[in-house]
Amino acid sequence: MPVTVVLVVVADLVGVGIVALLLIGLSAGAHDPEGGRAVIVLTALDHLAVALPLGVLVGLRRQRPTAARLE
């Protein structure tokens, strides 16, 4: 059971990290409007702050029936 919890958390971290890195990578070319880079970086940080806890909660909730059945 603890292994499954760790796997769910790691999977969420990887997914959120990929999206955040892609958004930050996009900010390198954001020269058009003033503050364009800041908007993209703030979007990446907002995504990280919302998606990580929400993903962990949803992932753990969805794996409960499987864990119960395996026990």
mmCIF file as Biopython writes it, N, C-alpha, C and O atoms, coordinates in Angstrom:
data_model
#
loop_
_atom_site.group_PDB
_atom_site.id
_atom_site.type_symbol
_atom_site.label_atom_id
_atom_site.label_alt_id
_atom_site.label_comp_id
_atom_site.label_asym_id
_atom_site.label_entity_id
_atom_site.label_seq_id
_atom_site.pdbx_PDB_ins_code
_atom_site.Cartn_x
_atom_site.Cartn_y
_atom_site.Cartn_z
_atom_site.occupancy
_atom_site.B_iso_or_equiv
_atom_site.auth_seq_id
_atom_site.auth_asym_id
_atom_site.pdbx_PDB_model_num
ATOM 1   N N  . MET A ? 1  ? 0.808   -1.202 0.000   1.0 0.0 1  A 1 
ATOM 2   C CA . MET A ? 1  ? 0.000   0.000  0.000   1.0 0.0 1  A 1 
ATOM 3   C C  . MET A ? 1  ? 0.851   1.267  0.000   1.0 0.0 1  A 1 
ATOM 4   O O  . MET A ? 1  ? 0.578   2.159  -0.802  1.0 0.0 1  A 1 
ATOM 5   N N  . PRO A ? 2  ? 1.870   1.397  0.856   1.0 0.0 2  A 1 
ATOM 6   C CA . PRO A ? 2  ? 2.686   2.609  0.824   1.0 0.0 2  A 1 
ATOM 7   C C  . PRO A ? 2  ? 3.391   2.800  -0.525  1.0 0.0 2  A 1 
ATOM 8   O O  . PRO A ? 2  ? 3.625   3.935  -0.942  1.0 0.0 2  A 1 
ATOM 9   N N  . VAL A ? 3  ? 3.727   1.711  -1.202  1.0 0.0 3  A 1 
ATOM 10  C CA . VAL A ? 3  ? 4.376   1.820  -2.510  1.0 0.0 3  A 1 
ATOM 11  C C  . VAL A ? 3  ? 3.425   2.458  -3.510  1.0 0.0 3  A 1 
ATOM 12  O O  . VAL A ? 3  ? 3.844   3.282  -4.323  1.0 0.0 3  A 1 
ATOM 13  N N  . THR A ? 4  ? 2.164   2.093  -3.460  1.0 0.0 4  A 1 
ATOM 14  C CA . THR A ? 4  ? 1.172   2.666  -4.369  1.0 0.0 4  A 1 
ATOM 15  C C  . THR A ? 4  ? 1.007   4.155  -4.109  1.0 0.0 4  A 1 
ATOM 16  O O  . THR A ? 4  ? 0.901   4.939  -5.051  1.0 0.0 4  A 1 
ATOM 17  N N  . VAL A ? 5  ? 0.985   4.546  -2.867  1.0 0.0 5  A 1 
ATOM 18  C CA . VAL A ? 5  ? 0.852   5.963  -2.516  1.0 0.0 5  A 1 
ATOM 19  C C  . VAL A ? 5  ? 2.049   6.735  -3.061  1.0 0.0 5  A 1 
ATOM 20  O O  . VAL A ? 5  ? 1.881   7.811  -3.636  1.0 0.0 5  A 1 
ATOM 21  N N  . VAL A ? 6  ? 3.231   6.207  -2.889  1.0 0.0 6  A 1 
ATOM 22  C CA . VAL A ? 6  ? 4.439   6.860  -3.393  1.0 0.0 6  A 1 
ATOM 23  C C  . VAL A ? 6  ? 4.393   6.965  -4.918  1.0 0.0 6  A 1 
ATOM 24  O O  . VAL A ? 6  ? 4.761   7.996  -5.480  1.0 0.0 6  A 1 
ATOM 25  N N  . LEU A ? 7  ? 3.945   5.909  -5.584  1.0 0.0 7  A 1 
ATOM 26  C CA . LEU A ? 7  ? 3.852   5.940  -7.045  1.0 0.0 7  A 1 
ATOM 27  C C  . LEU A ? 7  ? 2.854   6.978  -7.534  1.0 0.0 7  A 1 
ATOM 28  O O  . LEU A ? 7  ? 3.103   7.654  -8.532  1.0 0.0 7  A 1 
ATOM 29  N N  . VAL A ? 8  ? 1.733   7.112  -6.847  1.0 0.0 8  A 1 
ATOM 30  C CA . VAL A ? 8  ? 0.738   8.122  -7.226  1.0 0.0 8  A 1 
ATOM 31  C C  . VAL A ? 8  ? 1.325   9.521  -7.066  1.0 0.0 8  A 1 
ATOM 32  O O  . VAL A ? 8  ? 1.161   10.367 -7.946  1.0 0.0 8  A 1 
ATOM 33  N N  . VAL A ? 9  ? 1.995   9.766  -5.965  1.0 0.0 9  A 1 
ATOM 34  C CA . VAL A ? 9  ? 2.585   11.082 -5.714  1.0 0.0 9  A 1 
ATOM 35  C C  . VAL A ? 9  ? 3.690   11.374 -6.737  1.0 0.0 9  A 1 
ATOM 36  O O  . VAL A ? 9  ? 3.771   12.487 -7.256  1.0 0.0 9  A 1 
ATOM 37  N N  . VAL A ? 10 ? 4.526   10.398 -7.025  1.0 0.0 10 A 1 
ATOM 38  C CA . VAL A ? 10 ? 5.603   10.592 -8.002  1.0 0.0 10 A 1 
ATOM 39  C C  . VAL A ? 10 ? 5.030   10.851 -9.390  1.0 0.0 10 A 1 
ATOM 40  O O  . VAL A ? 10 ? 5.530   11.718 -10.107 1.0 0.0 10 A 1 
ATOM 41  N N  . ALA A ? 11 ? 3.998   10.121 -9.781  1.0 0.0 11 A 1 
ATOM 42  C CA . ALA A ? 11 ? 3.379   10.345 -11.081 1.0 0.0 11 A 1 
ATOM 43  C C  . ALA A ? 11 ? 2.809   11.755 -11.193 1.0 0.0 11 A 1 
ATOM 44  O O  . ALA A ? 11 ? 2.935   12.396 -12.236 1.0 0.0 11 A 1 
ATOM 45  N N  . ASP A ? 12 ? 2.188   12.234 -10.130 1.0 0.0 12 A 1 
ATOM 46  C CA . ASP A ? 12 ? 1.664   13.601 -10.126 1.0 0.0 12 A 1 
ATOM 47  C C  . ASP A ? 12 ? 2.791   14.626 -10.189 1.0 0.0 12 A 1 
ATOM 48  O O  . ASP A ? 12 ? 2.684   15.625 -10.900 1.0 0.0 12 A 1 
ATOM 49  N N  . LEU A ? 13 ? 3.860   14.383 -9.455  1.0 0.0 13 A 1 
ATOM 50  C CA . LEU A ? 13 ? 5.005   15.299 -9.495  1.0 0.0 13 A 1 
ATOM 51  C C  . LEU A ? 13 ? 5.608   15.379 -10.891 1.0 0.0 13 A 1 
ATOM 52  O O  . LEU A ? 13 ? 5.957   16.464 -11.355 1.0 0.0 13 A 1 
ATOM 53  N N  . VAL A ? 14 ? 5.732   14.246 -11.556 1.0 0.0 14 A 1 
ATOM 54  C CA . VAL A ? 14 ? 6.299   14.227 -12.905 1.0 0.0 14 A 1 
ATOM 55  C C  . VAL A ? 14 ? 5.404   14.993 -13.868 1.0 0.0 14 A 1 
ATOM 56  O O  . VAL A ? 14 ? 5.894   15.800 -14.658 1.0 0.0 14 A 1 
ATOM 57  N N  . GLY A ? 15 ? 4.104   14.753 -13.812 1.0 0.0 15 A 1 
ATOM 58  C CA . GLY A ? 15 ? 3.179   15.436 -14.707 1.0 0.0 15 A 1 
ATOM 59  C C  . GLY A ? 15 ? 3.163   16.940 -14.493 1.0 0.0 15 A 1 
ATOM 60  O O  . GLY A ? 15 ? 3.215   17.707 -15.455 1.0 0.0 15 A 1 
ATOM 61  N N  . VAL A ? 16 ? 3.092   17.360 -13.258 1.0 0.0 16 A 1 
ATOM 62  C CA . VAL A ? 16 ? 3.078   18.784 -12.948 1.0 0.0 16 A 1 
ATOM 63  C C  . VAL A ? 16 ? 4.420   19.418 -13.299 1.0 0.0 16 A 1 
ATOM 64  O O  . VAL A ? 16 ? 4.467   20.541 -13.801 1.0 0.0 16 A 1 
ATOM 65  N N  . GLY A ? 17 ? 5.494   18.711 -13.041 1.0 0.0 17 A 1 
ATOM 66  C CA . GLY A ? 17 ? 6.825   19.229 -13.368 1.0 0.0 17 A 1 
ATOM 67  C C  . GLY A ? 17 ? 7.020   19.431 -14.857 1.0 0.0 17 A 1 
ATOM 68  O O  . GLY A ? 17 ? 7.615   20.422 -15.280 1.0 0.0 17 A 1 
ATOM 69  N N  . ILE A ? 18 ? 6.520   18.490 -15.659 1.0 0.0 18 A 1 
ATOM 70  C CA . ILE A ? 18 ? 6.641   18.609 -17.108 1.0 0.0 18 A 1 
ATOM 71  C C  . ILE A ? 18 ? 5.896   19.839 -17.614 1.0 0.0 18 A 1 
ATOM 72  O O  . ILE A ? 18 ? 6.431   20.610 -18.412 1.0 0.0 18 A 1 
ATOM 73  N N  . VAL A ? 19 ? 4.672   20.022 -17.156 1.0 0.0 19 A 1 
ATOM 74  C CA . VAL A ? 19 ? 3.889   21.185 -17.591 1.0 0.0 19 A 1 
ATOM 75  C C  . VAL A ? 19 ? 4.565   22.483 -17.137 1.0 0.0 19 A 1 
ATOM 76  O O  . VAL A ? 19 ? 4.657   23.433 -17.914 1.0 0.0 19 A 1 
ATOM 77  N N  . ALA A ? 20 ? 5.033   22.530 -15.903 1.0 0.0 20 A 1 
ATOM 78  C CA . ALA A ? 20 ? 5.683   23.740 -15.399 1.0 0.0 20 A 1 
ATOM 79  C C  . ALA A ? 20 ? 6.951   24.042 -16.191 1.0 0.0 20 A 1 
ATOM 80  O O  . ALA A ? 20 ? 7.195   25.197 -16.541 1.0 0.0 20 A 1 
ATOM 81  N N  . LEU A ? 21 ? 7.763   23.023 -16.480 1.0 0.0 21 A 1 
ATOM 82  C CA . LEU A ? 21 ? 8.981   23.245 -17.259 1.0 0.0 21 A 1 
ATOM 83  C C  . LEU A ? 21 ? 8.670   23.700 -18.678 1.0 0.0 21 A 1 
ATOM 84  O O  . LEU A ? 21 ? 9.362   24.564 -19.217 1.0 0.0 21 A 1 
ATOM 85  N N  . LEU A ? 22 ? 7.646   23.132 -19.281 1.0 0.0 22 A 1 
ATOM 86  C CA . LEU A ? 22 ? 7.269   23.572 -20.624 1.0 0.0 22 A 1 
ATOM 87  C C  . LEU A ? 22 ? 6.825   25.036 -20.619 1.0 0.0 22 A 1 
ATOM 88  O O  . LEU A ? 22 ? 7.198   25.800 -21.509 1.0 0.0 22 A 1 
ATOM 89  N N  . LEU A ? 23 ? 6.041   25.420 -19.634 1.0 0.0 23 A 1 
ATOM 90  C CA . LEU A ? 23 ? 5.610   26.817 -19.548 1.0 0.0 23 A 1 
ATOM 91  C C  . LEU A ? 23 ? 6.784   27.755 -19.297 1.0 0.0 23 A 1 
ATOM 92  O O  . LEU A ? 23 ? 6.852   28.833 -19.886 1.0 0.0 23 A 1 
ATOM 93  N N  . ILE A ? 24 ? 7.695   27.360 -18.441 1.0 0.0 24 A 1 
ATOM 94  C CA . ILE A ? 24 ? 8.870   28.191 -18.184 1.0 0.0 24 A 1 
ATOM 95  C C  . ILE A ? 24 ? 9.759   28.242 -19.425 1.0 0.0 24 A 1 
ATOM 96  O O  . ILE A ? 24 ? 10.338  29.284 -19.732 1.0 0.0 24 A 1 
ATOM 97  N N  . GLY A ? 25 ? 9.870   27.124 -20.136 1.0 0.0 25 A 1 
ATOM 98  C CA . GLY A ? 25 ? 10.626  27.119 -21.386 1.0 0.0 25 A 1 
ATOM 99  C C  . GLY A ? 25 ? 10.023  28.045 -22.421 1.0 0.0 25 A 1 
ATOM 100 O O  . GLY A ? 25 ? 10.749  28.699 -23.169 1.0 0.0 25 A 1 
ATOM 101 N N  . LEU A ? 26 ? 8.708   28.109 -22.472 1.0 0.0 26 A 1 
ATOM 102 C CA . LEU A ? 26 ? 8.040   29.024 -23.396 1.0 0.0 26 A 1 
ATOM 103 C C  . LEU A ? 26 ? 8.321   30.476 -23.042 1.0 0.0 26 A 1 
ATOM 104 O O  . LEU A ? 26 ? 8.346   31.342 -23.916 1.0 0.0 26 A 1 
ATOM 105 N N  . SER A ? 27 ? 8.531   30.734 -21.767 1.0 0.0 27 A 1 
ATOM 106 C CA . SER A ? 27 ? 8.739   32.114 -21.340 1.0 0.0 27 A 1 
ATOM 107 C C  . SER A ? 27 ? 10.061  32.676 -21.856 1.0 0.0 27 A 1 
ATOM 108 O O  . SER A ? 27 ? 10.238  33.894 -21.883 1.0 0.0 27 A 1 
ATOM 109 N N  . ALA A ? 28 ? 10.986  31.819 -22.263 1.0 0.0 28 A 1 
ATOM 110 C CA . ALA A ? 28 ? 12.276  32.299 -22.760 1.0 0.0 28 A 1 
ATOM 111 C C  . ALA A ? 28 ? 12.098  33.108 -24.048 1.0 0.0 28 A 1 
ATOM 112 O O  . ALA A ? 28 ? 12.892  34.008 -24.320 1.0 0.0 28 A 1 
ATOM 113 N N  . GLY A ? 29 ? 11.081  32.804 -24.833 1.0 0.0 29 A 1 
ATOM 114 C CA . GLY A ? 29 ? 10.866  33.524 -26.077 1.0 0.0 29 A 1 
ATOM 115 C C  . GLY A ? 29 ? 9.777   34.578 -25.988 1.0 0.0 29 A 1 
ATOM 116 O O  . GLY A ? 29 ? 9.356   35.111 -27.014 1.0 0.0 29 A 1 
ATOM 117 N N  . ALA A ? 30 ? 9.317   34.886 -24.804 1.0 0.0 30 A 1 
ATOM 118 C CA . ALA A ? 30 ? 8.214   35.841 -24.645 1.0 0.0 30 A 1 
ATOM 119 C C  . ALA A ? 30 ? 8.766   37.257 -24.562 1.0 0.0 30 A 1 
ATOM 120 O O  . ALA A ? 30 ? 8.972   37.786 -23.470 1.0 0.0 30 A 1 
ATOM 121 N N  . HIS A ? 31 ? 9.002   37.867 -25.712 1.0 0.0 31 A 1 
ATOM 122 C CA . HIS A ? 31 ? 9.564   39.215 -25.750 1.0 0.0 31 A 1 
ATOM 123 C C  . HIS A ? 31 ? 8.529   40.260 -26.161 1.0 0.0 31 A 1 
ATOM 124 O O  . HIS A ? 31 ? 8.772   41.457 -26.003 1.0 0.0 31 A 1 
ATOM 125 N N  . ASP A ? 32 ? 7.391   39.835 -26.680 1.0 0.0 32 A 1 
ATOM 126 C CA . ASP A ? 32 ? 6.434   40.781 -27.259 1.0 0.0 32 A 1 
ATOM 127 C C  . ASP A ? 32 ? 5.913   41.797 -26.248 1.0 0.0 32 A 1 
ATOM 128 O O  . ASP A ? 32 ? 6.386   42.934 -26.231 1.0 0.0 32 A 1 
ATOM 129 N N  . PRO A ? 33 ? 4.957   41.424 -25.411 1.0 0.0 33 A 1 
ATOM 130 C CA . PRO A ? 33 ? 4.457   42.440 -24.471 1.0 0.0 33 A 1 
ATOM 131 C C  . PRO A ? 33 ? 5.363   42.533 -23.242 1.0 0.0 33 A 1 
ATOM 132 O O  . PRO A ? 33 ? 6.033   41.573 -22.864 1.0 0.0 33 A 1 
ATOM 133 N N  . GLU A ? 34 ? 5.359   43.683 -22.654 1.0 0.0 34 A 1 
ATOM 134 C CA . GLU A ? 34 ? 6.114   43.864 -21.412 1.0 0.0 34 A 1 
ATOM 135 C C  . GLU A ? 34 ? 5.492   42.987 -20.328 1.0 0.0 34 A 1 
ATOM 136 O O  . GLU A ? 34 ? 4.278   43.025 -20.123 1.0 0.0 34 A 1 
ATOM 137 N N  . GLY A ? 35 ? 6.295   42.215 -19.646 1.0 0.0 35 A 1 
ATOM 138 C CA . GLY A ? 35 ? 5.784   41.344 -18.591 1.0 0.0 35 A 1 
ATOM 139 C C  . GLY A ? 35 ? 5.254   40.020 -19.102 1.0 0.0 35 A 1 
ATOM 140 O O  . GLY A ? 35 ? 4.639   39.268 -18.345 1.0 0.0 35 A 1 
ATOM 141 N N  . GLY A ? 36 ? 5.482   39.715 -20.389 1.0 0.0 36 A 1 
ATOM 142 C CA . GLY A ? 36 ? 4.993   38.450 -20.951 1.0 0.0 36 A 1 
ATOM 143 C C  . GLY A ? 36 ? 5.604   37.243 -20.270 1.0 0.0 36 A 1 
ATOM 144 O O  . GLY A ? 36 ? 4.925   36.249 -20.014 1.0 0.0 36 A 1 
ATOM 145 N N  . ARG A ? 37 ? 6.880   37.336 -19.982 1.0 0.0 37 A 1 
ATOM 146 C CA . ARG A ? 37 ? 7.562   36.228 -19.317 1.0 0.0 37 A 1 
ATOM 147 C C  . ARG A ? 37 ? 7.006   36.025 -17.908 1.0 0.0 37 A 1 
ATOM 148 O O  . ARG A ? 37 ? 6.827   34.888 -17.470 1.0 0.0 37 A 1 
ATOM 149 N N  . ALA A ? 38 ? 6.736   37.111 -17.203 1.0 0.0 38 A 1 
ATOM 150 C CA . ALA A ? 38 ? 6.210   37.003 -15.846 1.0 0.0 38 A 1 
ATOM 151 C C  . ALA A ? 38 ? 4.853   36.314 -15.835 1.0 0.0 38 A 1 
ATOM 152 O O  . ALA A ? 38 ? 4.560   35.527 -14.935 1.0 0.0 38 A 1 
ATOM 153 N N  . VAL A ? 39 ? 4.026   36.609 -16.833 1.0 0.0 39 A 1 
ATOM 154 C CA . VAL A ? 39 ? 2.702   35.978 -16.906 1.0 0.0 39 A 1 
ATOM 155 C C  . VAL A ? 39 ? 2.836   34.470 -17.086 1.0 0.0 39 A 1 
ATOM 156 O O  . VAL A ? 39 ? 2.116   33.704 -16.446 1.0 0.0 39 A 1 
ATOM 157 N N  . ILE A ? 40 ? 3.751   34.039 -17.949 1.0 0.0 40 A 1 
ATOM 158 C CA . ILE A ? 40 ? 3.921   32.609 -18.197 1.0 0.0 40 A 1 
ATOM 159 C C  . ILE A ? 40 ? 4.490   31.917 -16.958 1.0 0.0 40 A 1 
ATOM 160 O O  . ILE A ? 40 ? 4.044   30.826 -16.603 1.0 0.0 40 A 1 
ATOM 161 N N  . VAL A ? 41 ? 5.454   32.529 -16.307 1.0 0.0 41 A 1 
ATOM 162 C CA . VAL A ? 41 ? 6.043   31.925 -15.100 1.0 0.0 41 A 1 
ATOM 163 C C  . VAL A ? 41 ? 5.002   31.854 -13.982 1.0 0.0 41 A 1 
ATOM 164 O O  . VAL A ? 41 ? 4.926   30.852 -13.270 1.0 0.0 41 A 1 
ATOM 165 N N  . LEU A ? 42 ? 4.202   32.907 -13.822 1.0 0.0 42 A 1 
ATOM 166 C CA . LEU A ? 42 ? 3.143   32.873 -12.804 1.0 0.0 42 A 1 
ATOM 167 C C  . LEU A ? 42 ? 2.101   31.805 -13.125 1.0 0.0 42 A 1 
ATOM 168 O O  . LEU A ? 42 ? 1.574   31.160 -12.219 1.0 0.0 42 A 1 
ATOM 169 N N  . THR A ? 43 ? 1.802   31.618 -14.407 1.0 0.0 43 A 1 
ATOM 170 C CA . THR A ? 43 ? 0.880   30.554 -14.798 1.0 0.0 43 A 1 
ATOM 171 C C  . THR A ? 43 ? 1.452   29.185 -14.436 1.0 0.0 43 A 1 
ATOM 172 O O  . THR A ? 43 ? 0.725   28.316 -13.954 1.0 0.0 43 A 1 
ATOM 173 N N  . ALA A ? 44 ? 2.744   28.991 -14.665 1.0 0.0 44 A 1 
ATOM 174 C CA . ALA A ? 44 ? 3.391   27.724 -14.314 1.0 0.0 44 A 1 
ATOM 175 C C  . ALA A ? 44 ? 3.333   27.496 -12.799 1.0 0.0 44 A 1 
ATOM 176 O O  . ALA A ? 44 ? 3.058   26.386 -12.345 1.0 0.0 44 A 1 
ATOM 177 N N  . LEU A ? 45 ? 3.590   28.544 -12.029 1.0 0.0 45 A 1 
ATOM 178 C CA . LEU A ? 45 ? 3.551   28.403 -10.568 1.0 0.0 45 A 1 
ATOM 179 C C  . LEU A ? 45 ? 2.131   28.146 -10.063 1.0 0.0 45 A 1 
ATOM 180 O O  . LEU A ? 45 ? 1.927   27.356 -9.141  1.0 0.0 45 A 1 
ATOM 181 N N  . ASP A ? 46 ? 1.157   28.818 -10.672 1.0 0.0 46 A 1 
ATOM 182 C CA . ASP A ? 46 ? -0.243  28.564 -10.304 1.0 0.0 46 A 1 
ATOM 183 C C  . ASP A ? 46 ? -0.629  27.128 -10.614 1.0 0.0 46 A 1 
ATOM 184 O O  . ASP A ? 46 ? -1.293  26.465 -9.817  1.0 0.0 46 A 1 
ATOM 185 N N  . HIS A ? 47 ? -0.208  26.657 -11.776 1.0 0.0 47 A 1 
ATOM 186 C CA . HIS A ? 47 ? -0.496  25.269 -12.160 1.0 0.0 47 A 1 
ATOM 187 C C  . HIS A ? 47 ? 0.123   24.312 -11.148 1.0 0.0 47 A 1 
ATOM 188 O O  . HIS A ? 47 ? -0.511  23.340 -10.737 1.0 0.0 47 A 1 
ATOM 189 N N  . LEU A ? 48 ? 1.338   24.581 -10.756 1.0 0.0 48 A 1 
ATOM 190 C CA . LEU A ? 48 ? 2.027   23.746 -9.776  1.0 0.0 48 A 1 
ATOM 191 C C  . LEU A ? 48 ? 1.288   23.749 -8.440  1.0 0.0 48 A 1 
ATOM 192 O O  . LEU A ? 48 ? 1.134   22.700 -7.814  1.0 0.0 48 A 1 
ATOM 193 N N  . ALA A ? 49 ? 0.834   24.915 -8.003  1.0 0.0 49 A 1 
ATOM 194 C CA . ALA A ? 49 ? 0.167   25.034 -6.707  1.0 0.0 49 A 1 
ATOM 195 C C  . ALA A ? 49 ? -1.202  24.366 -6.689  1.0 0.0 49 A 1 
ATOM 196 O O  . ALA A ? 49 ? -1.640  23.888 -5.642  1.0 0.0 49 A 1 
ATOM 197 N N  . VAL A ? 50 ? -1.884  24.326 -7.830  1.0 0.0 50 A 1 
ATOM 198 C CA . VAL A ? 50 ? -3.231  23.750 -7.876  1.0 0.0 50 A 1 
ATOM 199 C C  . VAL A ? 50 ? -3.193  22.277 -8.295  1.0 0.0 50 A 1 
ATOM 200 O O  . VAL A ? 50 ? -3.833  21.432 -7.669  1.0 0.0 50 A 1 
ATOM 201 N N  . ALA A ? 51 ? -2.447  21.980 -9.344  1.0 0.0 51 A 1 
ATOM 202 C CA . ALA A ? 51 ? -2.487  20.633 -9.917  1.0 0.0 51 A 1 
ATOM 203 C C  . ALA A ? 51 ? -1.837  19.581 -9.023  1.0 0.0 51 A 1 
ATOM 204 O O  . ALA A ? 51 ? -2.307  18.445 -8.969  1.0 0.0 51 A 1 
ATOM 205 N N  . LEU A ? 52 ? -0.785  19.934 -8.336  1.0 0.0 52 A 1 
ATOM 206 C CA . LEU A ? 52 ? -0.104  18.933 -7.512  1.0 0.0 52 A 1 
ATOM 207 C C  . LEU A ? 52 ? -0.979  18.423 -6.367  1.0 0.0 52 A 1 
ATOM 208 O O  . LEU A ? 52 ? -1.184  17.213 -6.267  1.0 0.0 52 A 1 
ATOM 209 N N  . PRO A ? 53 ? -1.503  19.292 -5.499  1.0 0.0 53 A 1 
ATOM 210 C CA . PRO A ? 53 ? -2.341  18.745 -4.417  1.0 0.0 53 A 1 
ATOM 211 C C  . PRO A ? 53 ? -3.618  18.086 -4.931  1.0 0.0 53 A 1 
ATOM 212 O O  . PRO A ? 53 ? -4.047  17.054 -4.414  1.0 0.0 53 A 1 
ATOM 213 N N  . LEU A ? 54 ? -4.216  18.692 -5.950  1.0 0.0 54 A 1 
ATOM 214 C CA . LEU A ? 54 ? -5.446  18.123 -6.500  1.0 0.0 54 A 1 
ATOM 215 C C  . LEU A ? 54 ? -5.175  16.761 -7.144  1.0 0.0 54 A 1 
ATOM 216 O O  . LEU A ? 54 ? -5.954  15.823 -6.973  1.0 0.0 54 A 1 
ATOM 217 N N  . GLY A ? 55 ? -4.081  16.658 -7.873  1.0 0.0 55 A 1 
ATOM 218 C CA . GLY A ? 55 ? -3.723  15.383 -8.500  1.0 0.0 55 A 1 
ATOM 219 C C  . GLY A ? 55 ? -3.452  14.293 -7.486  1.0 0.0 55 A 1 
ATOM 220 O O  . GLY A ? 55 ? -3.846  13.142 -7.676  1.0 0.0 55 A 1 
ATOM 221 N N  . VAL A ? 56 ? -2.779  14.656 -6.409  1.0 0.0 56 A 1 
ATOM 222 C CA . VAL A ? 56 ? -2.501  13.667 -5.356  1.0 0.0 56 A 1 
ATOM 223 C C  . VAL A ? 56 ? -3.805  13.207 -4.713  1.0 0.0 56 A 1 
ATOM 224 O O  . VAL A ? 56 ? -4.004  12.009 -4.513  1.0 0.0 56 A 1 
ATOM 225 N N  . LEU A ? 57 ? -4.688  14.134 -4.390  1.0 0.0 57 A 1 
ATOM 226 C CA . LEU A ? 57 ? -5.965  13.753 -3.771  1.0 0.0 57 A 1 
ATOM 227 C C  . LEU A ? 57 ? -6.801  12.864 -4.689  1.0 0.0 57 A 1 
ATOM 228 O O  . LEU A ? 57 ? -7.340  11.847 -4.252  1.0 0.0 57 A 1 
ATOM 229 N N  . VAL A ? 58 ? -6.906  13.243 -5.945  1.0 0.0 58 A 1 
ATOM 230 C CA . VAL A ? 58 ? -7.703  12.450 -6.884  1.0 0.0 58 A 1 
ATOM 231 C C  . VAL A ? 58 ? -7.058  11.081 -7.107  1.0 0.0 58 A 1 
ATOM 232 O O  . VAL A ? 58 ? -7.748  10.062 -7.138  1.0 0.0 58 A 1 
ATOM 233 N N  . GLY A ? 59 ? -5.744  11.063 -7.259  1.0 0.0 59 A 1 
ATOM 234 C CA . GLY A ? 59 ? -5.055  9.787  -7.471  1.0 0.0 59 A 1 
ATOM 235 C C  . GLY A ? 59 ? -5.209  8.837  -6.301  1.0 0.0 59 A 1 
ATOM 236 O O  . GLY A ? 59 ? -5.457  7.646  -6.490  1.0 0.0 59 A 1 
ATOM 237 N N  . LEU A ? 60 ? -5.065  9.358  -5.097  1.0 0.0 60 A 1 
ATOM 238 C CA . LEU A ? 60 ? -5.211  8.503  -3.917  1.0 0.0 60 A 1 
ATOM 239 C C  . LEU A ? 60 ? -6.649  8.029  -3.749  1.0 0.0 60 A 1 
ATOM 240 O O  . LEU A ? 60 ? -6.892  6.894  -3.340  1.0 0.0 60 A 1 
ATOM 241 N N  . ARG A ? 61 ? -7.589  8.894  -4.063  1.0 0.0 61 A 1 
ATOM 242 C CA . ARG A ? 61 ? -8.995  8.493  -3.940  1.0 0.0 61 A 1 
ATOM 243 C C  . ARG A ? 61 ? -9.348  7.408  -4.953  1.0 0.0 61 A 1 
ATOM 244 O O  . ARG A ? 61 ? -10.090 6.479  -4.635  1.0 0.0 61 A 1 
ATOM 245 N N  . ARG A ? 62 ? -8.825  7.523  -6.158  1.0 0.0 62 A 1 
ATOM 246 C CA . ARG A ? 62 ? -9.135  6.534  -7.190  1.0 0.0 62 A 1 
ATOM 247 C C  . ARG A ? 62 ? -8.468  5.185  -6.937  1.0 0.0 62 A 1 
ATOM 248 O O  . ARG A ? 62 ? -8.966  4.157  -7.397  1.0 0.0 62 A 1 
ATOM 249 N N  . GLN A ? 63 ? -7.373  5.173  -6.226  1.0 0.0 63 A 1 
ATOM 250 C CA . GLN A ? 63 ? -6.706  3.895  -5.990  1.0 0.0 63 A 1 
ATOM 251 C C  . GLN A ? 63 ? -7.201  3.184  -4.749  1.0 0.0 63 A 1 
ATOM 252 O O  . GLN A ? 63 ? -6.795  2.051  -4.492  1.0 0.0 63 A 1 
ATOM 253 N N  . ARG A ? 64 ? -8.073  3.819  -3.968  1.0 0.0 64 A 1 
ATOM 254 C CA . ARG A ? 64 ? -8.623  3.176  -2.758  1.0 0.0 64 A 1 
ATOM 255 C C  . ARG A ? 64 ? -9.343  1.864  -3.044  1.0 0.0 64 A 1 
ATOM 256 O O  . ARG A ? 64 ? -9.065  0.871  -2.371  1.0 0.0 64 A 1 
ATOM 257 N N  . PRO A ? 65 ? -10.273 1.813  -4.031  1.0 0.0 65 A 1 
ATOM 258 C CA . PRO A ? 65 ? -10.946 0.535  -4.276  1.0 0.0 65 A 1 
ATOM 259 C C  . PRO A ? 65 ? -9.979  -0.580 -4.687  1.0 0.0 65 A 1 
ATOM 260 O O  . PRO A ? 65 ? -10.158 -1.735 -4.299  1.0 0.0 65 A 1 
ATOM 261 N N  . THR A ? 66 ? -8.966  -0.235 -5.465  1.0 0.0 66 A 1 
ATOM 262 C CA . THR A ? 66 ? -7.991  -1.239 -5.875  1.0 0.0 66 A 1 
ATOM 263 C C  . THR A ? 66 ? -7.207  -1.731 -4.667  1.0 0.0 66 A 1 
ATOM 264 O O  . THR A ? 66 ? -6.978  -2.932 -4.521  1.0 0.0 66 A 1 
ATOM 265 N N  . ALA A ? 67 ? -6.799  -0.818 -3.809  1.0 0.0 67 A 1 
ATOM 266 C CA . ALA A ? 67 ? -6.056  -1.207 -2.608  1.0 0.0 67 A 1 
ATOM 267 C C  . ALA A ? 67 ? -6.914  -2.067 -1.696  1.0 0.0 67 A 1 
ATOM 268 O O  . ALA A ? 67 ? -6.422  -3.040 -1.125  1.0 0.0 67 A 1 
ATOM 269 N N  . ALA A ? 68 ? -8.179  -1.727 -1.549  1.0 0.0 68 A 1 
ATOM 270 C CA . ALA A ? 68 ? -9.089  -2.523 -0.708  1.0 0.0 68 A 1 
ATOM 271 C C  . ALA A ? 68 ? -9.279  -3.926 -1.270  1.0 0.0 68 A 1 
ATOM 272 O O  . ALA A ? 68 ? -9.315  -4.909 -0.530  1.0 0.0 68 A 1 
ATOM 273 N N  . ARG A ? 69 ? -9.399  -3.999 -2.592  1.0 0.0 69 A 1 
ATOM 274 C CA . ARG A ? 69 ? -9.588  -5.307 -3.225  1.0 0.0 69 A 1 
ATOM 275 C C  . ARG A ? 69 ? -8.342  -6.167 -3.083  1.0 0.0 69 A 1 
ATOM 276 O O  . ARG A ? 69 ? -8.448  -7.379 -2.895  1.0 0.0 69 A 1 
ATOM 277 N N  . LEU A ? 70 ? -7.169  -5.563 -3.169  1.0 0.0 70 A 1 
ATOM 278 C CA . LEU A ? 70 ? -5.923  -6.316 -3.049  1.0 0.0 70 A 1 
ATOM 279 C C  . LEU A ? 70 ? -5.680  -6.802 -1.628  1.0 0.0 70 A 1 
ATOM 280 O O  . LEU A ? 70 ? -5.024  -7.823 -1.422  1.0 0.0 70 A 1 
ATOM 281 N N  . GLU A ? 71 ? -6.210  -6.069 -0.637  1.0 0.0 71 A 1 
ATOM 282 C CA . GLU A ? 71 ? -6.042  -6.502 0.741   1.0 0.0 71 A 1 
ATOM 283 C C  . GLU A ? 71 ? -6.932  -7.685 1.008   1.0 0.0 71 A 1 
ATOM 284 O O  . GLU A ? 71 ? -6.944  -8.210 2.121   1.0 0.0 71 A 1 
#
